[in-house]
Amino acid sequence: SLVLAINRVQLLGRVGQDPIMRQVEGKNPVTIFSLATNEMWRTGDSEVSQGGESARAMCDISQKTTWHRISVFRPGLRDLTYQYVRKGARIFVEGKIDYGEYTDKNNVRRQATTIIAGKEQNTKVPL
């Protein structure tokens, strides 16, 4: 029997730069852009009870921004993304995560994490 595996990512964030379209010889074009997601949390948060009243202690709000590289290969979605998505737009991206390696211009091997945007077709798999 086959085992079903899921590789799905959902992101809601702001576009970091206008998308670019790249064409590598012999391959289909791809639209690429960055997407920022923010995570916020309170630090130093505590409640102190004084005579039946609750007083909230001083707390700081911390924030972390994560940048994601988004690649769009699917022809219709790729072209729409290139034409209409712009820096600063708040968008929802659904796709899959891909880990790859490449060699940079200094001949150093690097790792790259990319979100491949575009919902994949549902496939029925026997379990």
N, C-alpha and C positions, 0 to 999 in steps of 0.2 A: 504494500500500500504506500501511497505517496503522502508525505507530510506537508501540510499547508504552512507556508511562512509568509509573514507580512513585513513589508518595508514601506511604511507610509509616514510622511511628515506633513504637519499642518502649521503654517506660520502666518501671523498677522503682524505687519510692521510697516515701516516707511522705507521707500526706495532711496538708496544712497546716491545713485547717479543715473542719468539717462541711459537706457539700455544700448548696447552696441551689438551689431550682428557680425559674426566672424564666419569666414568660409575657409576651411582647410582643403587643399587640393585633394580631390577624390572622395570627399566626405560631404554630407549634407550641412547646410548652414545652421548656425546656432545663435540664439539671442541670449546675451549674458547681462546680468545686472546684480547689484548688491542690495540686500535687504537688512535693515536693522530691527532687532526685537529688543525690548526693554523688560527688565525684571526689577521689581521694587520690593523692598522689605524694610521692616522697622528693626532697629537695633537699640538695646538698652531700654526696652519697653517693660514696665512692671507696674502693677497696681498695688497700692498700699492702702490698707484699711485704717482709717482714723476715726474712732468714735462712731462707727456705723456708716461713715461716708467713705466713698472710694475716691482716692486722688491718684491721678495718672502721673507717673514720674516722667521726667524729661526723656525724650527719645529722639533718635536721629533716623532719617529715612535714607537708606542706601539704595543705589541704583547701579545696575550693570547692563551695558549695551553689548549685544552679541551681533556680529556681522556675518551674514550668510551669503555665499555665492550661489546665485540661481542661474541655471541653464535651461533654456526652452528649445527643444528639438522638434516637437510636433508642428508640422507646417502651418496650419491655420492659427494656432495659438502663438507660435513663434513670430509670425508676421504682425498679429494684433498687438502683442507685447511690444514689439519694436516701434510700432506706429503710435501707440496711445499711452504707454506707461511712461511717467516722467518723474524726475528727482523730486522727493518730498511727498509723493502720493502714498496714501495709506492703502495697502492692498493685502489680500488673502492669497496665499500660495499653498497649493497641495501638490505633493509629489513624493519622490523617494530619495533617500540619502545614498550618495555614491562616494566611495573612498578610492582615490586613484593616486598614481605617482607620475611625475614628469621630471625631465632634466632641464634645469634652467640654463640661461645663456653662459653661465660660468661652469657648466658641465657638473653641477651639483644636483643630486637626486633629491627631490622635494615631494612631500605628500600634500594632497589637496582634497578637501571635503567639499562636495558640491551637492546642491539640491536639484534634482532633475524634475522640473515642474511639469504638470500635466497628469491628470488622473489616468491611471492605466486601466485597460479593459478588465472587467471581472472575468476570471477564468474558473470554471468549475473543475475541481480536482477531486478525484475519489480519495477518501480517507481510509 
